[in-house]
Amino acid sequence: MNAFMNNRNPGFTLLEVMVAMSIIAIALTALLASQSQSISIAGEAKFSTTAALLAQSKMAEIETKTEDELIYDSGDFGNDFPDYSWEMDVRDVIFTDEEEFTDYLKQVDLTVYWGEGRQYQYSLRLYHFVS
C-alpha cells in the first residue's frame, strides 16, 4: 500500500481546475457588470449637476430680456462646456377666462442637451411676466 500512496502526485486534477476557473469567470463577469453600471450612473450624475447649473445661468439671462427679445433661440455654452447645447422655446400663456392677462405672461421652456444625438436632456420651464 505504501507503493500506491507514493505514486500519486500531490496536485490538482483537471476537474478541480475547471471548477475553479468557472467560479472566477462568474465572479469577474458580475464585477465588471457592476463597474460598468457604476460608470454610467456617475456620468448621468455629472450631467444632471452640470446641466442644472447651466440651465439656471441661462434662465437668469432670459429673465433680463424684454418681450421683443423673448423668441425661439438655441446655442451652446462655448469652450467651457463644449458638449453641452441649449434650446429655448417661448409661447404665450392663454387663460380661458381672462384674455386680458394673456399679453403679459410668456411660457419659456429651456432644454439643455449633452452627448451624441442629444442623448441626455434637462428641461426647465419659466413663466415670465412681461410689461
N, C-alpha and C positions, 0 to 999 in steps of 0.2 A: 504494500500500500504506500510505502514511502516513495517508491519509484514513480507511482502515478501522481502524487502530490508535487513532486519536483518538476515534472514535465509541463505543468500548467504555467503559463505566463501571467504574471500579475498585471493586467491591463484592462482596458475597456473593450467590450465587444462592439461590433458594428451596430447592433440594435441599440445599445445604450448611447452611442454617439449620435445616431439618427434621432432618437427621442430628445436628447439634449439640444440638438440643432433646431428641432421643431419648436421647442419651448422658447428658445432665444428668438427665433424668427417671429413668432406670435407676439412676444413682448416688445420687440423693436417696431413691429408694424403699429401696434397700439400707441407706442411712444411717439413715433413720427406723425401719426394722425393727430394726436393732441397738440403737438408742436405746431403743425400747420394751421390748425384751428386757432391756436393762440396768436399766431402772427396775423391772421385775418382779422381777429377781434381787435387787436392793437391798432391795425390800420384804420378800421372803422371808428374807433375811439378818437384817434388823431384827427380824422376828417370831421367828426361831429364837433369837436372842440374848436378846431380852426375855422370851420365853416360858420359856426355860431358867432365867433368874434368878427369875422369878415362881414357877415350879414348885418351885424349890429353897427359896424362902422359905415357901411353903405346906407343903412337906414338913417343914420344921423345926417348924412349928406342929403338924402332925399327930403328929410323934414325941413331943410332950409330952402327948398326950391319953391318957386311961385307956381301958380296954377298953369301958366303957359309952359313952364319947363317940365311939368309932370306928363310925360309921354312915354310910350314904349321905348326901352333902351336896353342895351346889353354891352358887355365888355369883359375885361379881365382885370386882375389885380396887380399887373405889372411883373417886374422881375423878382419881387419879394415872394410872390406866390404864383409861380409860372403855370402850374397845372390847374389852377382854380379860375373859373369864369362865373359870370353872373348874368341874370336876365331879369328885367323889371317890366311888369305889365300893369297898366293903370286903367281903371274902369270907374264909371260913375256909379254911385250908390243910389239905388232907386227905392224910395219908400212908397208903399201902396197908398197910404192915407194922406201923407203930407208931401206933395210935389214941390212945395216951395223950398224945402231943405235939400233937394237933390243937387242943386248947383253948388252947394257948399261942402260936400263930402265926397272924397275920392277913395277908392279902394286900391291900394298899392300892394301887389304881390311880387315879392323878391325871391328868386331861387338862385342858390349858389351850387355850382356843379364842380365835380372833380373826377378825374380819371378818364380813361379812353372811352369814347362813346357816352360821356356823361353818366358813368356807372353809378356814382354816388350823387345824391342831391339833398339839399337842405332848404326848406322854404319858410318864409315869414310873410305875414300879412299885416298891413298897417292901414288904418282908416285915418286919412289925413284931412284936416279941416282947412279949407281954403277960403279966403275972404274976398 
